[in-house]
Amino acid sequence: MNTKYLDVDGSWGIVICYDLRRLDEYEMRQDMMAFGMHGESLDHAIDVLLYEENSGMCVSRGDIRMSLVFIGRATSSAQHWDTIAHECLYHASVAIHDYYDIPFGSEDGAWLTGFLMRQAVRVLGEPCK
């Protein structure tokens, strides 16, 4: 599993984990538990991420101003980036919008979307093989 960190202007962090392998299950489980996942929802998330292509997941914690994103195996580079966009530009962005009370459709919200995309491309490059 590869792990990268996106810093949102010192106000929020996004940990992105990708290239997931079955050997990563213990570490994935520990990370998810640290973000409040337990029981059947945790087991289901692990199964989906490890065994279903084009899968992803985002869980956020406002108390530590962080989001944890997992990107499962993709069928193409385009699908890989689609999943990153879905998890980071939408789910993580929603958590940031909610925490900082940023209205969707505002200039600040649009800036955040662009910033997250620039950060993802800069940090992740082209990770899909």
C-alpha distance (Angstrom), angle and dihedral (degrees) to the residues before:
residue distance angle dihedral
M1 . . .
N2 3.76 . .
T3 3.78 118.7 .
K4 3.79 126.8 -161.1
Y5 3.78 131.2 177.1
L6 3.79 127.0 -138.7
D7 3.78 116.4 -161.8
V8 3.79 114.2 -153.6
D9 3.77 100.4 -152.4
G10 3.82 92.5 -61.2
S11 3.81 90.4 -63.9
W12 3.82 102.4 91.1
G13 3.78 137.1 9.5
I14 3.78 128.9 -144.3
V15 3.80 119.6 -162.1
I16 3.80 111.1 -159.5
C17 3.80 119.2 -163.9
Y18 3.82 119.4 -170.9
D19 3.82 141.6 156.6
L20 3.79 87.2 57.0
R21 3.80 118.1 -165.9
R22 3.79 131.7 -174.8
L23 3.80 88.1 -109.4
D24 3.82 87.7 63.3
E25 3.80 93.8 62.5
Y26 3.83 96.0 101.3
E27 3.81 93.2 50.4
M28 3.80 91.6 44.3
R29 3.80 90.4 50.5
Q30 3.82 92.1 50.1
D31 3.81 92.0 49.0
M32 3.81 92.4 48.5
M33 3.79 91.9 48.4
A34 3.83 89.6 51.9
F35 3.81 86.5 57.3
G36 3.80 93.0 51.3
M37 3.80 103.1 -95.0
H38 3.80 117.8 137.8
G39 3.77 142.6 155.2
E40 3.78 123.7 4.6
S41 3.82 95.5 -6.9
L42 3.80 90.1 56.5
D43 3.82 92.8 46.8
H44 3.80 91.3 47.8
A45 3.82 92.4 49.1
I46 3.82 91.2 51.3
D47 3.82 91.8 49.4
V48 3.81 93.3 48.9
L49 3.80 94.7 46.0
L50 3.79 95.1 47.0
Y51 3.80 100.5 38.9
E52 3.82 108.8 26.9
E53 3.78 120.0 72.5
N54 3.80 120.6 -131.2
S55 3.79 93.1 23.4
G56 3.76 130.8 141.3
M57 3.76 142.3 167.0
C58 3.79 138.1 -161.1
V59 3.78 126.7 -167.1
S60 3.79 122.2 176.8
R61 3.79 137.6 -163.6
G62 3.77 118.4 -159.1
D63 3.79 93.1 -168.6
I64 3.82 90.3 67.3
R65 3.83 95.3 25.5
M66 3.78 94.6 -125.1
S67 3.78 140.9 123.8
L68 3.78 125.7 -155.6
V69 3.80 115.3 -150.3
F70 3.80 127.4 -171.5
I71 3.79 120.5 -167.6
G72 3.82 115.6 -162.7
R73 3.79 126.0 -151.8
A74 3.77 113.2 -60.6
T75 3.78 130.3 -146.9
S76 3.82 91.3 -138.3
S77 3.78 142.3 3.7
A78 3.81 89.2 -104.2
Q79 3.81 91.0 53.9
H80 3.81 90.6 47.2
W81 3.82 90.7 55.2
D82 3.79 91.1 43.3
T83 3.81 89.3 57.1
I84 3.81 91.6 46.8
A85 3.81 89.7 50.6
H86 3.80 91.5 47.4
E87 3.81 94.7 49.1
C88 3.83 99.7 37.0
L89 3.78 105.8 27.4
Y90 3.78 92.5 42.8
H91 3.82 115.4 20.8
A92 3.82 98.9 32.1
S93 3.79 89.7 39.4
V94 3.82 91.0 53.7
A95 3.81 89.9 54.1
I96 3.80 90.9 50.7
H97 3.81 92.3 45.5
D98 3.80 90.7 50.6
Y99 3.79 95.4 45.3
Y100 3.81 95.0 49.2
D101 3.83 95.0 33.5
I102 3.81 92.3 -121.3
P103 3.82 111.0 167.0
F104 3.80 115.8 -125.4
G105 3.77 110.3 -117.7
S106 3.80 92.2 31.4
E107 3.80 125.0 121.1
D108 3.82 89.3 -110.8
G109 3.80 89.4 53.6
A110 3.80 91.4 49.0
W111 3.80 90.6 48.2
L112 3.82 89.6 52.2
T113 3.81 92.5 52.6
G114 3.79 92.3 50.3
F115 3.79 92.1 44.7
L116 3.81 92.2 51.6
M117 3.80 91.2 49.6
R118 3.82 92.6 49.7
Q119 3.80 91.0 47.9
A120 3.81 93.1 48.1
V121 3.81 92.9 50.6
R122 3.81 92.4 44.4
V123 3.80 95.3 47.7
L124 3.80 100.9 35.2
G125 3.77 101.8 35.1
E126 3.80 106.3 179.6
P127 3.83 103.9 -30.5
C128 3.81 97.4 162.8
K129 3.81 113.3 97.9
